[in-house]
Amino acid sequence: MLLDANIKAQLEQYLQLLESDILLKVSAGEDKVSHDMLRLVDELATMSPRIKVETTELERTPSFSVNRIGEDTGVTFAGVPLGHEFTSLVLALLQVSGRAPKVDEKVIEQIKNIKGDYHFESYISLSCHNCPDVVQALNVMSVLNEGITHTMIDGAAYKEEVESKQIMAVPTVFLNGEEFGGGRMTLEEILNKMGSGPDAAEFADKDPYDVLVVGGGPAGASAAIYAARKGIRTGLIAERFGGQVMDTMGIENFISVPKTEGPKLVASLEEHVKDYDIDVMNLQRARSLEKKDLVEIELENGAILKSKTVILSTGARWRNVGVPGEKEFKNKGVAYCPHCDGPLFEGKRVAVIGGGNSGVEAAIDLAGIVKHVTVLEFNAELKADAVLQKRLHSLPNVTVVTNAQTQEITGTDTVNGITYMDRETEEVKHVELEGVFVQIGLVPNTEWLGEEFERTRIGELVVDKQGATSVPGVFAAGDCTDTMFKQIIISMGSGATAALGAFDYLIRN
């Protein structure tokens, strides 16, 4: 049995929701992945009379496609979709059978109106928590539009193919044989990238808001909810709903929730926001802010939104090292998420830049996958918690280098090494390796704002106890501010504070 008893019990309940018969076309060989795939397919077939199995030859072996009877639906799994991709498999079975995907009608129409042939391939790893969003989005598109197909490819099962295409980060998506995009992408983001997203005309007739929130992470969601609960006109602009939390795997310090994952928390946030009369404008990036009689926010698409008050909750992003080679080899050996991309470096040598908690945790995770990890810390000693350092130093395949100033990430088509200077001796050293994971903290997303905003030396917005910035009527919350600690629960609290501060400003002005 490939599935344990608990998973089988859950799966049997889901399979009762199948609305019509489906056919699994299986292309298998004699390898272990093929055997595991056959076991999975056979177990599925024994659990529901609606599931039929047929052997065939598909483009890749091992793989299987999920089809309506007499119709190629275009949904294929090359590998065994367990781990984080098990949900993708269950949803594909249900949606191919005829159960409607939980997608807005407007988005469904966008998908159905796409003309032409689009053949998507997504390269994933089963331990990647970002990959299922992409796989599920592309599967939905394939189910709804006969001109679209999608194959999920497990990089661990197709190592030669992954290496030949120089894929060193997941998810990586190819469209019609050309690289299309990488990293977590929602269905709306994929459509936007294909040219099917909203343009400035859709924002032309919007009345001014009482509160306009810029940013859809925990701080922004909290601010929008608190504002809407006051009964005032509230809008929310989000480049990507959830922000940095979408890339967070384990969350164990969100009080009252012992353990969760970033995407699950974001889904709950989004559902909570939808409970209120909030005008959510997703996939929109703010370009500039100007204070006139009202505060005006210009979007990247040229649209201008007006509001009596604005709450900035634009969060932060991974800090770059800023050395030659980092930009050139991003996703070609330079990575930022050890959970997602670590499996692609199995048996290889990697470096982790950063000796804080995130860097040391990354090194510990990677040490169980890769051949060797070199940790480079700029200061004279690691900054991580003592318990993490003790675990790190117990690992036989980890080397810790302190007083190391990274100078260059080297490579040809992909990374082949890293150069650093010993800050004590000023000796320059080079380490041959295949991957570099950057873990040196965050930088606030505030560079798009003008000089009228007071900031700290690293760009954080300075706010008072009500969340007010130096610009009247403009408030800020979360990781883009000078709050001492960057935590989800603190961001949510600061979002509520900023909303209440904005409401107080409105009634006094």
RODO-2510 file (C-alpha; in nm, 4 decimals, decimal comma):
residues 509
     n   res          X          Y          Z
     1     m     0,0000     0,0000     0,0000
     2     l     0,1369     0,3412    -0,1029
     3     l    -0,1215     0,5446     0,0912
     4     d    -0,1538     0,5151     0,4686
     5     a    -0,4876     0,4438     0,6342
     6     n    -0,5633     0,8057     0,7314
     7     i    -0,4984     0,9399     0,3814
     8     k    -0,7048     0,6596     0,2269
     9     a    -0,9967     0,7377     0,4564
    10     q    -0,9874     1,1053     0,3564
    11     l    -0,9461     1,0171    -0,0095
    12     e    -1,2437     0,7817    -0,0105
    13     q    -1,4617     1,0701     0,1101
    14     y    -1,3343     1,2984    -0,1657
    15     l    -1,3809     1,0340    -0,4351
    16     q    -1,7478     1,0093    -0,3452
    17     l    -1,7767     1,3621    -0,4888
    18     l    -1,6735     1,2527    -0,8397
    19     e    -1,9481     1,3629    -1,0786
    20     s    -1,8673     1,1364    -1,3738
    21     d    -1,6350     0,8514    -1,4756
    22     i    -1,2691     0,9384    -1,5355
    23     l    -0,9940     0,7496    -1,7142
    24     l    -0,6335     0,7396    -1,5954
    25     k    -0,4014     0,6728    -1,8896
    26     v    -0,0780     0,5303    -1,7529
    27     s     0,2655     0,5160    -1,9146
    28     a     0,4970     0,3063    -1,6966
    29     g     0,8368     0,1392    -1,7182
    30     e     1,0338    -0,0900    -1,4896
    31     d     1,1852     0,1793    -1,2652
    32     k     1,0900     0,2416    -0,9004
    33     v     0,8952     0,5598    -0,9769
    34     s     0,6871     0,3652    -1,2315
    35     h     0,6156     0,0924    -0,9773
    36     d     0,5110     0,3496    -0,7151
    37     m     0,2957     0,5288    -0,9702
    38     l     0,1220     0,2046    -1,0695
    39     r     0,0545     0,1250    -0,7039
    40     l    -0,1000     0,4715    -0,6574
    41     v    -0,3167     0,4417    -0,9692
    42     d    -0,4312     0,0913    -0,8755
    43     e    -0,5224     0,2053    -0,5242
    44     l    -0,7257     0,4928    -0,6691
    45     a    -0,9102     0,2535    -0,9013
    46     t    -0,9994     0,0164    -0,6149
    47     m    -1,1398     0,3058    -0,4114
    48     s    -1,3959     0,4275    -0,6656
    49     p    -1,5924     0,2503    -0,9410
    50     r    -1,5829     0,5789    -1,1342
    51     i    -1,2056     0,5527    -1,1912
    52     k    -1,0880     0,3443    -1,4879
    53     v    -0,7242     0,2675    -1,5776
    54     e    -0,5699     0,2152    -1,9199
    55     t    -0,2039     0,1575    -2,0131
    56     t    -0,0656     0,3648    -2,2987
    57     e     0,2456     0,5528    -2,4113
    58     l     0,2635     0,9172    -2,3122
    59     e     0,5327     1,1752    -2,3863
    60     r     0,7111     1,0873    -2,0610
    61     t     0,7486     0,7586    -1,8798
    62     p     0,6614     0,7313    -1,5947
    63     s     0,3496     0,9523    -1,6121
    64     f    -0,0284     0,9338    -1,6138
    65     s    -0,3011     1,1621    -1,7462
    66     v    -0,6414     1,2334    -1,5939
    67     n    -0,9185     1,2357    -1,8543
    68     r    -1,2895     1,2419    -1,9118
    69     i    -1,4091     0,9289    -2,0915
    70     g    -1,3471     0,9725    -2,4636
    71     e    -1,1622     1,3034    -2,4171
    72     d    -0,8020     1,4051    -2,3471
    73     t    -0,8370     1,6704    -2,0795
    74     g    -0,4736     1,7805    -2,0881
    75     v    -0,3870     1,7156    -1,7207
    76     t    -0,0780     1,4964    -1,6758
    77     f     0,1386     1,4015    -1,3770
    78     a     0,4943     1,2938    -1,4630
    79     g     0,5950     1,1330    -1,1359
    80     v     0,4033     1,0340    -0,8236
    81     p     0,2023     1,3335    -0,6936
    82     l     0,2280     1,2716    -0,3219
    83     g     0,3732     1,5030    -0,0546
    84     h     0,2605     1,8600    -0,1149
    85     e     0,1187     1,7598    -0,4546
    86     f    -0,1333     1,5085    -0,3220
    87     t    -0,3949     1,7837    -0,3004
    88     s    -0,3210     1,8708    -0,6645
    89     l    -0,4038     1,5125    -0,7613
    90     v    -0,7298     1,5065    -0,5634
    91     l    -0,8450     1,8383    -0,7113
    92     a    -0,7556     1,7224    -1,0630
    93     l    -0,9660     1,4072    -1,0201
    94     l    -1,2655     1,6072    -0,8970
    95     q    -1,2392     1,8867    -1,1537
    96     v    -1,1899     1,6550    -1,4506
    97     s    -1,4988     1,4620    -1,3360
    98     g    -1,7020     1,7798    -1,3681
    99     r    -1,6919     1,9372    -1,0227
   100     a    -1,6495     2,3129    -1,0666
   101     p    -1,3217     2,4633    -0,9396
   102     k    -1,3488     2,7227    -0,6622
   103     v    -1,2605     3,0135    -0,8887
   104     d    -1,4398     3,3459    -0,9458
   105     e    -1,6724     3,3455    -1,2457
   106     k    -1,4817     3,6384    -1,3929
   107     v    -1,1592     3,4343    -1,3876
   108     i    -1,3351     3,1305    -1,5384
   109     e    -1,4526     3,3481    -1,8266
   110     q    -1,0999     3,4832    -1,8765
   111     i    -0,9672     3,1260    -1,9039
   112     k    -1,2398     3,0110    -2,1421
   113     n    -1,1816     3,3129    -2,3687
   114     i    -0,8109     3,2367    -2,4247
   115     k    -0,7558     3,1433    -2,7886
   116     g    -0,4718     2,9287    -2,9220
   117     d    -0,2680     2,6293    -2,8090
   118     y    -0,0778     2,6541    -2,4816
   119     h     0,1260     2,3592    -2,3565
   120     f     0,2492     2,4196    -2,0002
   121     e     0,5112     2,2128    -1,8160
   122     s     0,5799     2,2785    -1,4473
   123     y     0,8943     2,1402    -1,2845
   124     i     0,8370     2,0853    -0,9129
   125     s     0,9668     1,9030    -0,6082
   126     l     0,7319     1,7155    -0,3779
   127     s     0,8708     1,8990    -0,0739
   128     c     0,7983     2,2420    -0,2267
   129     h     0,5113     2,4273    -0,0590
   130     n     0,5025     2,6896    -0,3363
   131     c     0,4586     2,4392    -0,6199
   132     p     0,0987     2,3186    -0,5611
   133     d    -0,0466     2,6652    -0,6262
   134     v     0,1142     2,6660    -0,9716
   135     v     0,0254     2,3038    -1,0498
   136     q    -0,3375     2,3495    -0,9425
   137     a    -0,3752     2,6767    -1,1350
   138     l    -0,2431     2,5250    -1,4578
   139     n    -0,4606     2,2159    -1,4098
   140     v    -0,7701     2,4354    -1,3738
   141     m    -0,6800     2,6149    -1,6962
   142     s    -0,6404     2,2803    -1,8733
   143     v    -0,9768     2,1544    -1,7493
   144     l    -1,1606     2,4721    -1,8556
   145     n    -0,9966     2,5340    -2,1947
   146     e    -0,9346     2,2570    -2,4492
   147     g    -0,6500     2,4586    -2,6051
   148     i    -0,4478     2,4393    -2,2807
   149     t    -0,2583     2,1374    -2,1482
   150     h    -0,0374     2,0982    -1,8424
   151     t     0,2145     1,8398    -1,7278
   152     m     0,3489     1,8418    -1,3719
   153     i     0,7061     1,7051    -1,3704
   154     d     0,8700     1,5863    -1,0490
   155     g     1,2316     1,7018    -1,0757
   156     a     1,3526     1,4113    -0,8603
   157     a     1,2036     1,1618    -1,1081
   158     y     1,3392     1,3435    -1,4151
   159     k     1,6858     1,4510    -1,3047
   160     e     1,8417     1,4337    -1,6510
   161     e     1,5684     1,6494    -1,8020
   162     v     1,5976     1,9021    -1,5185
   163     e     1,9740     1,9225    -1,5570
   164     s     1,9584     1,9499    -1,9354
   165     k     1,7258     2,2504    -1,9005
   166     q     1,9451     2,3884    -1,6180
   167     i     1,6493     2,4106    -1,3805
   168     m     1,7803     2,4879    -1,0323
   169     a     1,4709     2,6344    -0,8653
   170     v     1,1118     2,5200    -0,8329
   171     p     0,8510     2,5742    -0,9446
   172     t     0,9772     2,6542    -1,2938
   173     v     0,7167     2,6749    -1,5689
   174     f     0,7718     2,6277    -1,9418
   175     l     0,5157     2,7326    -2,2018
   176     n     0,5366     2,5800    -2,5498
   177     g     0,8975     2,4805    -2,4844
   178     e     1,0164     2,8231    -2,3602
   179     e     1,0709     2,9269    -1,9986
   180     f     0,7593     3,1143    -1,8847
   181     g     0,8166     3,1922    -1,5182
   182     g     0,9319     3,0707    -1,1807
   183     g     0,8337     3,0824    -0,8160
   184     r     0,4892     3,0842    -0,6646
   185     m     0,2263     3,2129    -0,9083
   186     t    -0,1471     3,2288    -0,8538
   187     l    -0,3995     3,1592    -1,1275
   188     e    -0,4598     3,5331    -1,1644
   189     e    -0,0851     3,6012    -1,1895
   190     i    -0,0465     3,3426    -1,4664
   191     l    -0,3369     3,4949    -1,6588
   192     n    -0,1899     3,8410    -1,6073
   193     k     0,1447     3,7189    -1,7416
   194     m    -0,0359     3,5805    -2,0474
   195     g    -0,1859     3,9248    -2,1119
   196     s    -0,5328     3,8498    -1,9773
   197     g    -0,5167     4,0685    -1,6649
   198     p    -0,7058     4,3917    -1,5814
   199     d    -0,5938     4,7211    -1,7394
   200     a    -0,6218     5,0825    -1,6240
   201     a    -0,9712     5,1249    -1,7714
   202     e    -1,1161     4,8939    -1,5066
   203     f    -1,0110     5,1424    -1,2348
   204     a    -1,1233     5,4640    -1,4080
   205     d    -1,4618     5,5149    -1,2392
   206     k    -1,3776     5,4239    -0,8797
   207     d    -1,4930     5,6763    -0,6216
   208     p    -1,2434     5,7975    -0,3584
   209     y    -1,1964     5,5679    -0,0593
   210     d    -1,2016     5,6595     0,3066
   211     v    -0,9130     5,4170     0,3649
   212     l    -0,6991     5,2637     0,0913
   213     v    -0,4630     4,9877     0,2045
   214     v    -0,1534     4,9207    -0,0064
   215     g    -0,0312     4,5642     0,0521
   216     g    -0,2091     4,2332     0,1100
   217     g    -0,0005     4,0621     0,3770
   218     p    -0,1042     4,0117     0,7411
   219     a    -0,0732     4,3835     0,8203
   220     g    -0,2740     4,4885     0,5154
   221     a    -0,5463     4,2300     0,5669
   222     s    -0,5811     4,3270     0,9323
   223     a    -0,5911     4,6994     0,8471
   224     a    -0,8569     4,6471     0,5789
   225     i    -1,0786     4,4397     0,8081
   226     y    -1,0532     4,6877     1,0950
   227     a    -1,1318     4,9770     0,8595
   228     a    -1,4264     4,7987     0,6978
   229     r    -1,5701     4,7144     1,0385
   230     k    -1,6008     5,0904     1,0987
   231     g    -1,8436     5,1071     0,8066
   232     i    -1,6202     5,3287     0,5917
   233     r    -1,5332     5,2842     0,2235
   234     t    -1,2271     5,0581     0,2152
   235     g    -1,0036     4,9447    -0,0702
   236     l    -0,7028     4,7141    -0,0781
   237     i    -0,4299     4,6988    -0,3439
   238     a    -0,2185     4,3825    -0,3397
   239     e     0,0623     4,2866    -0,5735
   240     r     0,0286     3,9361    -0,4318
   241     f    -0,2208     3,8624    -0,1569
   242     g    -0,0387     3,7160     0,1413
   243     g     0,2975     3,8695     0,0635
   244     q     0,6045     3,7160     0,2249
   245     v     0,3918     3,4788     0,4353
   246     m     0,3123     3,2805     0,1192
   247     d     0,6786     3,1738     0,1175
   248     t     0,6833     3,0727     0,4851
   249     m     0,6634     2,7009     0,5498
   250     g     0,6272     2,6348     0,9231
   251     i     0,4502     2,8835     1,1524
   252     e     0,4510     2,7756     1,5167
   253     n     0,4354     3,1107     1,7006
   254     f     0,0978     3,2428     1,5843
   255     i    -0,0798     3,2433     1,9174
   256     s    -0,3842     3,0114     1,9413
   257     v    -0,2713     2,8150     1,6339
   258     p    -0,0025     2,5655     1,7464
   259     k     0,1198     2,4925     1,3928
   260     t     0,0250     2,6011     1,0421
   261     e     0,1800     2,6833     0,7044
   262     g     0,1991     3,0183     0,5305
   263     p    -0,0321     2,9377     0,2381
   264     k    -0,2985     2,8021     0,4770
   265     l    -0,2821     3,1161     0,6901
   266     v    -0,3035     3,3370     0,3795
   267     a    -0,6085     3,1441     0,2542
   268     s    -0,7793     3,2100     0,5887
   269     l    -0,6830     3,5785     0,5714
   270     e    -0,8257     3,6093     0,2218
   271     e    -1,1524     3,4427     0,3233
   272     h    -1,1816     3,6767     0,6227
   273     v    -1,1251     3,9827     0,4026
   274     k    -1,3966     3,8588     0,1627
   275     d    -1,6449     3,8586     0,4521
   276     y    -1,6395     4,2399     0,4465
   277     d    -1,7248     4,5069     0,1902
   278     i    -1,3633     4,5623     0,0846
   279     d    -1,2733     4,6487    -0,2748
   280     v    -0,9787     4,4103    -0,3281
   281     m    -0,7594     4,4888    -0,6297
   282     n    -0,5191     4,1963    -0,6616
   283     l    -0,2110     4,1788    -0,8878
   284     q    -0,1712     4,5557    -0,8726
   285     r     0,1581     4,7242    -0,7899
   286     a     0,1722     5,0822    -0,6623
   287     r     0,4133     5,3079    -0,8541
   288     s     0,3911     5,6389    -0,6652
   289     l     0,2059     5,8316    -0,3929
   290     e     0,1174     6,2001    -0,4001
   291     k    -0,0529     6,4007    -0,1238
   292     k    -0,3023     6,6547    -0,2592
   293     d    -0,6471     6,7313    -0,1185
   294     l    -0,6757     6,3534    -0,1230
   295     v    -0,3952     6,0987    -0,1273
   296     e    -0,3399     5,9701    -0,4822
   297     i    -0,1862     5,6314    -0,5567
   298     e    -0,0698     5,5662    -0,9129
   299     l    -0,0552     5,2008    -1,0164
   300     e     0,1950     5,0420    -1,2549
   301     n    -0,0797     5,0134    -1,5179
   302     g    -0,1297     5,3926    -1,5092
   303     a    -0,4532     5,3964    -1,3094
   304     i    -0,4860     5,6523    -1,0288
   305     l    -0,6803     5,5746    -0,7098
   306     k    -0,7778     5,8418    -0,4573
   307     s    -0,8415     5,8154    -0,0846
   308     k    -0,8863     6,0336     0,2220
   309     t    -0,6322     5,8178     0,4070
   310     v    -0,3826     5,5502     0,3025
   311     i    -0,2284     5,2659     0,5000
   312     l     0,1044     5,1397     0,3603
   313     s     0,1641     4,7726     0,4388
   314     t     0,3986     4,6813     0,1553
   315     g     0,6101     4,4447     0,3663
   316     a     0,9642     4,3389     0,2879
   317     r     1,1530     4,1072     0,0532
   318     w     1,4632     3,8899     0,0743
   319     r     1,7758     4,1019     0,1052
   320     n     2,0271     4,0507    -0,1741
   321     v     2,3985     4,0124    -0,1076
   322     g     2,4685     4,2566    -0,3902
   323     v     2,7768     4,0871    -0,5322
   324     p     2,8637     3,9973    -0,8930
   325     g     2,6951     3,6751    -1,0000
   326     e     2,3972     3,6913    -0,7662
   327     k     2,1585     3,8434    -1,0193
   328     e     2,3091     3,6602    -1,3163
   329     f     2,2681     3,3152    -1,1555
   330     k     1,9349     3,3636    -0,9803
   331     n     1,7439     3,0341    -1,0265
   332     k     2,0604     2,8966    -1,1894
   333     g     2,2223     2,8044    -0,8603
   334     v     2,1393     3,1126    -0,6524
   335     a     1,8304     3,0430    -0,4419
   336     y     1,6431     3,1899    -0,1462
   337     c     1,4128     2,9052    -0,0322
   338     p     1,5824     2,5902     0,1003
   339     h     1,2472     2,4106     0,1456
   340     c     1,1526     2,4586    -0,2190
   341     d     1,4827     2,4308    -0,4005
   342     g     1,6882     2,2116    -0,1671
   343     p     1,5876     1,8786    -0,3316
   344     l     1,7285     1,9991    -0,6658
   345     f     2,0754     2,0111    -0,5065
   346     e     2,0728     1,6517    -0,3823
   347     g     2,4289     1,5187    -0,3670
   348     k     2,5773     1,8582    -0,4561
   349     r     2,7814     2,1167    -0,2656
   350     v     2,6150     2,4387    -0,1552
   351     a     2,6818     2,7493     0,0513
   352     v     2,4464     2,9350     0,2833
   353     i     2,5171     3,3068     0,3236
   354     g     2,3997     3,4182     0,6658
   355     g     2,4492     3,2893     1,0187
   356     g     2,1270     3,4055     1,1812
   357     n     1,8373     3,1759     1,2651
   358     s     1,7127     3,1552     0,9050
   359     g     2,0605     3,0812     0,7688
   360     v     2,1420     2,8134     1,0248
   361     e     1,7997     2,6519     0,9899
   362     a     1,8529     2,6457     0,6122
   363     a     2,1953     2,4841     0,6559
   364     i     2,0526     2,2167     0,8877
   365     d     1,7725     2,1372     0,6395
   366     l     2,0105     2,1254     0,3434
   367     a     2,2651     1,9078     0,5220
   368     g     2,0197     1,6177     0,5084
   369     i     1,9937     1,6466     0,1282
   370     v     2,3167     1,7794    -0,0184
   371     k     2,6739     1,6519    -0,0145
   372     h     2,8213     1,9450     0,1781
   373     v     2,7130     2,2834     0,3188
   374     t     2,9439     2,5803     0,3760
   375     v     2,7961     2,8486     0,6031
   376     l     2,9408     3,1970     0,5476
   377     e     2,8887     3,4506     0,8265
   378     f     3,0112     3,8102     0,7948
   379     n     3,0615     3,8630     1,1689
   380     a     3,3049     3,6926     1,4051
   381     e     3,0406     3,4491     1,5307
   382     l     2,7043     3,3082     1,4289
   383     k     2,3967     3,5016     1,5416
   384     a     2,1565     3,2047     1,5540
   385     d     2,0052     3,0679     1,8755
   386     a     2,2371     2,8423     2,0756
   387     v     2,0215     2,5320     2,0247
   388     l     2,0407     2,5767     1,6471
   389     q     2,4162     2,6307     1,6564
   390     k     2,4611     2,3139     1,8626
   391     r     2,2639     2,1135     1,6073
   392     l     2,4567     2,2704     1,3195
   393     h     2,7981     2,1908     1,4674
   394     s     2,6941     1,8273     1,5214
   395     l     2,6510     1,7704     1,1476
   396     p     2,9453     1,6027     0,9741
   397     n     2,8933     1,7627     0,6314
   398     v     2,8809     2,1286     0,7388
   399     t     3,1670     2,3782     0,7461
   400     v     3,1163     2,7127     0,9225
   401     v     3,3262     3,0086     0,8110
   402     t     3,3027     3,3307     1,0131
   403     n     3,4479     3,6731     0,9289
   404     a     3,3651     3,5911     0,5675
   405     q     3,2837     3,8760     0,3291
   406     t     3,1234     3,7398     0,0133
   407     q     3,2807     3,8945    -0,2965
   408     e     3,1474     3,7030    -0,5960
   409     i     2,9304     3,4104    -0,6995
   410     t     3,1010     3,2482    -0,9949
   411     g     2,9772     3,0293    -1,2769
   412     t     2,9292     2,9839    -1,6493
   413     d     2,5736     2,8759    -1,7317
   414     t     2,5121     2,7849    -1,3675
   415     v     2,6880     2,8470    -1,0349
   416     n     3,0252     2,6765    -0,9918
   417     g     3,1652     2,8505    -0,6845
   418     i     3,1760     3,1384    -0,4385
   419     t     3,4605     3,3770    -0,3555
   420     y     3,4948     3,5398    -0,0142
   421     m     3,7527     3,7412     0,1783
   422     d     3,8662     3,6478     0,5282
   423     r     3,8065     3,9776     0,7108
   424     e     4,0827     3,9026     0,9641
   425     t     4,3616     3,8124     0,7254
   426     e     4,2207     3,9812     0,4093
   427     e     4,3022     3,6581     0,2256
   428     v     4,0698     3,5874    -0,0686
   429     k     3,9419     3,2305    -0,0897
   430     h     3,7285     3,0378    -0,3387
   431     v     3,4972     2,7423    -0,2692
   432     e     3,3854     2,5193    -0,5536
   433     l     3,0154     2,4358    -0,5292
   434     e     2,6908     2,4177    -0,7265
   435     g     2,4466     2,6258    -0,5237
   436     v     2,4232     2,9345    -0,3030
   437     f     2,1322     3,0002    -0,0642
   438     v     2,1028     3,3639     0,0478
   439     q     1,9610     3,4058     0,4002
   440     i     2,0576     3,7536     0,5227
   441     g     1,7265     3,9037     0,6233
   442     l     1,4779     4,1408     0,4665
   443     v     1,4650     4,4851     0,3020
   444     p     1,1468     4,6999     0,3230
   445     n     0,9464     4,7670     0,0053
   446     t     0,9453     5,1458     0,0364
   447     e     1,1768     5,2659    -0,2431
   448     w     0,8769     5,3717    -0,4562
   449     l     0,7815     5,6416    -0,2053
   450     g     0,9031     6,0030    -0,2167
   451     e     1,1505     6,1852     0,0069
   452     e     0,8733     6,3430     0,2150
   453     f     0,8546     6,0187     0,4140
   454     e     1,0821     5,9868     0,7156
   455     r     1,2711     5,6568     0,7005
   456     t     1,5396     5,4722     0,8933
   457     r     1,8817     5,4208     0,7354
   458     i     1,7645     5,0891     0,5862
   459     g     1,4456     5,2357     0,4389
   460     e     1,1869     5,1472     0,7046
   461     l     0,9018     5,3984     0,7431
   462     v     0,9106     5,5777     1,0787
   463     v     0,5678     5,5632     1,2460
   464     d     0,4218     5,6902     1,5717
   465     k     0,2101     5,4995     1,8238
   466     q    -0,0974     5,5351     1,5986
   467     g     0,0870     5,4091     1,2919
   468     a     0,1051     5,7573     1,1365
   469     t     0,3940     5,8398     0,9022
   470     s     0,5482     6,1847     0,8513
   471     v     0,2908     6,2540     0,5748
   472     p    -0,0514     6,3608     0,7143
   473     g    -0,3228     6,1078     0,6343
   474     v    -0,0748     5,8339     0,5450
   475     f    -0,0270     5,5507     0,7928
   476     a     0,1919     5,2387     0,7769
   477     a     0,2023     4,8923     0,9324
   478     g     0,4036     4,5725     0,9325
   479     d     0,7500     4,4902     0,8053
   480     c     0,7853     4,8095     0,5980
   481     t     0,7933     5,0140     0,9207
   482     d     1,0518     5,0673     1,1941
   483     t     0,8742     4,8286     1,4296
   484     m     1,1357     4,6520     1,6372
   485     f     1,0367     4,2934     1,5603
   486     k     0,9205     4,1457     1,2286
   487     q     0,6610     3,8833     1,3185
   488     i     0,3241     3,7903     1,1660
   489     i     0,1321     3,8507     1,4868
   490     i     0,3004     4,1890     1,5368
   491     s     0,2210     4,2893     1,1779
   492     m    -0,1458     4,2051     1,2306
   493     g    -0,1535     4,4153     1,5474
   494     s     0,0131     4,7083     1,3747
   495     g    -0,2373     4,6804     1,0877
   496     a    -0,5234     4,7123     1,3354
   497     t    -0,3486     5,0066     1,5020
   498     a    -0,2989     5,1865     1,1702
   499     a    -0,6652     5,1356     1,0734
   500     l    -0,7847     5,2738     1,4050
   501     g    -0,5374     5,5595     1,3688
   502     a    -0,6681     5,6346     1,0188
   503     f    -1,0288     5,6288     1,1461
   504     d    -0,9363     5,8678     1,4269
   505     y    -0,7704     6,0959     1,1693
   506     l    -1,0871     6,0918     0,9537
   507     i    -1,3232     6,1904     1,2343
   508     r    -1,0891     6,4704     1,3468
   509     n    -1,0341     6,6092     0,9972
***
